[in-house]
Amino acid sequence: MAIVFVTVAPLGTATTSLSRYVAGVERILRDSGLKHQLTAMGTIVEGDLDAILPVLRRMHEAPFAEGAGRVSTLIKIDDRRDRAASIEGKVRSVTEKLGE
């Protein structure tokens, strides 16, 4: 199971606000059915990498359809194959070490 962090940033827009574009990307994720978590600086997606990668492509393309002249997409993949991984499990591992 893979955990992916993705940030899609349109460039060459008329405004510095990106929330309209982020909402469009979030809709794609919701429609995909993939487990994900929106954060202030990007989105975490959990699932099979073969299912995630085509969705990431659609996410990257979405701002172009909204008029962006350029899109910068950052993708970080944690693909653990020795045991199951999850968003909650990764957070829990750290908080346990903090004594929380």
TORNUTOR-901836 format. One line per 4 residues: number of its first residue (from 1); their letters; for each residue z, x, y of N, C-alpha, C. Coordinates in Angstrom, 1 decimal. Example, Ala and Ser with C-alpha at 12.3 -4.5 7.8 and 13.67 -1.06 7.14 Angstrom:
! TORNUTOR-901836
1 = as = 7.8/13.2/-5.7/7.8/12.3/-4.5/7.8/13.2/-3.3 | 7.1/12.8/-2.2/7.1/13.7/-1.1/7.9/12.9/0.0
This chain:
! TORNUTOR-901836
1 = maiv = 0.0/0.9/-1.2/0.0/0.0/0.0/0.0/0.9/1.2 | -0.8/0.5/2.2/-0.9/1.3/3.4/-0.2/0.6/4.6 | 0.3/1.5/5.5/0.8/1.0/6.7/0.0/1.7/7.8 | -0.6/0.9/8.7/-1.5/1.4/9.7/-1.0/1.1/11.1
5 = fvtv = -1.0/2.0/12.0/-0.7/1.8/13.4/-2.1/1.9/14.1 | -2.4/0.9/14.9/-3.6/0.8/15.6/-3.4/0.4/17.1 | -4.1/1.1/17.9/-4.2/0.7/19.3/-5.6/0.7/19.8 | -6.0/-0.5/20.3/-7.4/-0.7/20.8/-7.3/-0.8/22.3
9 = aplg = -8.0/0.2/23.0/-7.9/0.2/24.4/-9.3/0.1/25.0 | -9.7/-1.0/25.6/-10.9/-1.1/26.3/-10.9/-0.2/27.6 | -12.0/0.4/27.9/-12.2/1.2/29.1/-13.4/0.6/29.9 | -13.4/0.9/31.2/-14.5/0.4/32.0/-14.5/-1.1/32.2
13 = tatt = -13.2/-1.6/32.4/-13.1/-3.0/32.7/-12.7/-3.1/34.2 | -12.8/-4.3/34.7/-12.6/-4.5/36.1/-11.1/-4.5/36.5 | -10.2/-4.5/35.5/-8.8/-4.6/35.8/-8.0/-3.6/34.9 | -6.8/-3.2/35.3/-6.0/-2.3/34.5/-5.2/-3.1/33.5
17 = slsr = -5.1/-4.4/33.6/-4.4/-5.2/32.6/-5.3/-5.3/31.3 | -4.6/-5.1/30.2/-5.3/-5.2/28.9/-4.9/-6.3/28.0 | -3.9/-7.2/28.5/-3.4/-8.2/27.6/-4.4/-9.2/27.1 | -5.4/-9.5/27.9/-6.5/-10.4/27.5/-7.2/-9.8/26.2
21 = yvag = -7.4/-8.5/26.3/-8.1/-7.9/25.1/-7.2/-7.8/23.9 | -5.9/-7.5/24.2/-4.9/-7.4/23.1/-4.8/-8.8/22.4 | -4.8/-9.8/23.2/-4.8/-11.2/22.6/-6.0/-11.4/21.7 | -7.1/-11.0/22.1/-8.3/-11.1/21.3/-8.2/-10.4/19.9
25 = veri = -7.7/-9.2/20.0/-7.5/-8.4/18.8/-6.4/-9.0/17.9 | -5.4/-9.5/18.5/-4.3/-10.2/17.8/-4.9/-11.4/17.0 | -5.8/-12.1/17.6/-6.4/-13.3/17.0/-7.1/-12.9/15.7 | -7.8/-11.8/15.8/-8.5/-11.2/14.6/-7.5/-10.9/13.5
29 = lrds = -6.4/-10.3/13.8/-5.4/-10.0/12.8/-4.8/-11.3/12.2 | -4.5/-12.2/13.0/-3.9/-13.5/12.5/-4.9/-14.2/11.6 | -6.2/-14.2/11.9/-7.2/-14.8/11.1/-7.4/-14.1/9.8 | -7.1/-12.8/9.8/-7.3/-11.9/8.6/-6.3/-12.2/7.5
33 = glkh = -5.1/-12.7/7.9/-4.0/-13.0/6.9/-3.2/-11.7/6.6 | -3.6/-10.6/7.1/-2.8/-9.4/6.9/-1.5/-9.4/7.6 | -0.5/-8.9/6.9/0.8/-8.8/7.5/0.8/-7.8/8.6 | 1.3/-8.1/9.8/1.2/-7.2/10.9/2.3/-7.5/11.9
37 = qlta = 2.6/-6.5/12.8/3.6/-6.6/13.8/3.1/-6.1/15.1 | 3.0/-6.9/16.1/2.6/-6.5/17.4/3.8/-5.8/18.1 | 3.5/-4.6/18.7/4.5/-3.9/19.5/4.0/-3.7/20.9 | 4.8/-3.2/21.7/4.4/-3.0/23.1/3.3/-2.0/23.3
41 = mgti = 3.1/-1.1/22.3/2.2/0.0/22.5/1.1/0.0/21.4 | 1.1/-1.0/20.6/0.1/-1.0/19.5/0.5/-2.0/18.5 | -0.2/-2.0/17.3/0.1/-3.0/16.3/0.2/-2.2/15.0 | 1.2/-2.7/14.1/1.4/-2.1/12.8/0.8/-3.1/11.8
45 = vegd = 0.0/-2.7/10.9/-0.6/-3.5/9.9/-0.2/-3.0/8.5 | 0.1/-3.9/7.6/0.5/-3.6/6.2/-0.4/-4.2/5.2 | -0.8/-3.5/4.2/-1.6/-4.1/3.1/-2.5/-3.0/2.4 | -3.4/-3.5/1.7/-4.4/-2.7/0.9/-5.4/-2.1/1.9
49 = ldai = -5.6/-0.8/1.8/-6.4/-0.1/2.8/-7.9/-0.7/2.8 | -8.4/-1.1/1.6/-9.7/-1.7/1.5/-9.8/-3.0/2.3 | -8.7/-3.7/2.4/-8.7/-4.9/3.2/-8.5/-4.7/4.7 | -7.7/-3.6/5.0/-7.4/-3.3/6.4/-8.6/-2.8/7.2
53 = lpvl = -9.3/-1.8/6.5/-10.4/-1.1/7.3/-11.5/-2.0/7.9 | -12.0/-3.0/7.2/-13.0/-3.9/7.8/-12.4/-4.7/9.0 | -11.1/-5.0/8.9/-10.5/-5.7/10.0/-10.3/-4.8/11.2 | -10.0/-3.5/11.0/-9.9/-2.6/12.1/-11.3/-2.4/12.8
57 = rrmh = -12.3/-2.5/12.0/-13.7/-2.4/12.6/-13.9/-3.6/13.5 | -13.5/-4.8/13.1/-13.7/-6.0/13.9/-12.8/-5.9/15.2 | -11.6/-5.4/15.0/-10.7/-5.2/16.2/-11.3/-4.3/17.2 | -11.9/-3.2/16.7/-12.6/-2.2/17.6/-13.8/-2.8/18.4
61 = eapf = -14.5/-3.7/17.7/-15.7/-4.3/18.3/-15.4/-5.4/19.3 | -14.2/-6.1/19.1/-13.9/-7.2/19.9/-13.9/-7.0/21.4 | -13.4/-5.9/22.0/-13.4/-5.7/23.4/-14.9/-5.6/24.0 | -15.8/-5.1/23.2/-17.2/-5.0/23.6/-17.7/-6.4/23.8
65 = aega = -17.4/-7.3/22.9/-17.8/-8.7/23.0/-17.2/-9.4/24.3 | -16.1/-8.9/24.8/-15.5/-9.4/26.0/-15.9/-8.7/27.2 | -16.9/-7.8/27.1/-17.4/-7.1/28.3/-17.0/-5.7/28.6 | -16.2/-5.1/27.7/-15.7/-3.8/27.9/-16.9/-2.8/27.8
69 = grvs = -17.0/-1.8/28.6/-18.1/-0.9/28.5/-17.8/0.3/27.5 | -16.6/0.5/27.2/-16.2/1.5/26.3/-14.8/1.1/25.7 | -14.6/1.6/24.4/-13.4/1.2/23.7/-12.9/2.5/23.0 | -11.6/2.8/23.2/-11.0/3.9/22.5/-10.0/3.3/21.5
73 = tlik = -10.1/3.6/20.2/-9.3/3.0/19.2/-8.6/4.2/18.5 | -7.2/4.1/18.5/-6.4/5.1/17.8/-5.9/4.4/16.5 | -6.2/5.1/15.4/-5.7/4.6/14.1/-4.9/5.7/13.4 | -3.7/5.3/12.9/-2.9/6.2/12.2/-2.5/5.5/10.8
77 = iddr = -2.9/6.2/9.7/-2.7/5.6/8.4/-1.7/6.3/7.6 | -0.7/5.6/7.1/0.3/6.1/6.1/0.0/5.4/4.8 | -0.6/6.1/3.9/-1.1/5.5/2.6/-0.2/6.1/1.5 | 0.9/5.5/1.2/1.8/6.0/0.2/1.4/5.4/-1.2
81 = rdra = 1.2/6.3/-2.2/0.8/5.8/-3.5/1.8/6.1/-4.6 | 2.9/6.8/-4.3/3.9/7.1/-5.3/4.9/5.9/-5.5 | 5.0/5.0/-4.5/5.8/3.8/-4.6/5.4/2.9/-3.5 | 5.9/1.6/-3.6/5.5/0.6/-2.6/6.2/1.0/-1.3
85 = asie = 5.4/0.7/-0.2/5.9/0.9/1.2/5.7/-0.4/1.9 | 6.6/-0.6/2.9/6.5/-1.8/3.8/7.0/-1.4/5.2 | 6.6/-2.2/6.1/7.1/-2.0/7.5/8.6/-2.0/7.5 | 9.2/-3.1/6.9/10.6/-3.2/6.9/11.3/-2.1/6.2
89 = gkvr = 10.7/-1.7/5.1/11.3/-0.6/4.3/11.4/0.7/5.1 | 10.3/1.0/5.9/10.3/2.2/6.7/11.4/2.2/7.7 | 11.6/1.0/8.4/12.6/0.9/9.4/14.0/0.9/8.8 | 14.2/0.3/7.7/15.5/0.2/7.0/15.9/1.6/6.6
93 = svte = 15.0/2.5/6.1/15.3/3.8/5.7/15.9/4.6/6.8 | 15.4/4.4/8.0/15.9/5.2/9.2/17.3/4.6/9.6 | 17.3/3.2/9.7/18.6/2.6/10.2/19.7/2.9/9.2 | 19.5/3.0/7.9/20.5/3.3/7.0/21.0/4.7/7.3
97 = klge = 20.2/5.6/7.6/20.6/7.0/7.9/21.4/7.1/9.2 | 21.2/6.1/10.1/21.9/6.0/11.3/23.3/5.4/11.1 | 23.5/4.8/9.9/24.7/4.2/9.7/24.8/2.7/10.2 | 23.6/2.1/10.4/23.6/0.8/10.9/23.4/-0.2/9.8
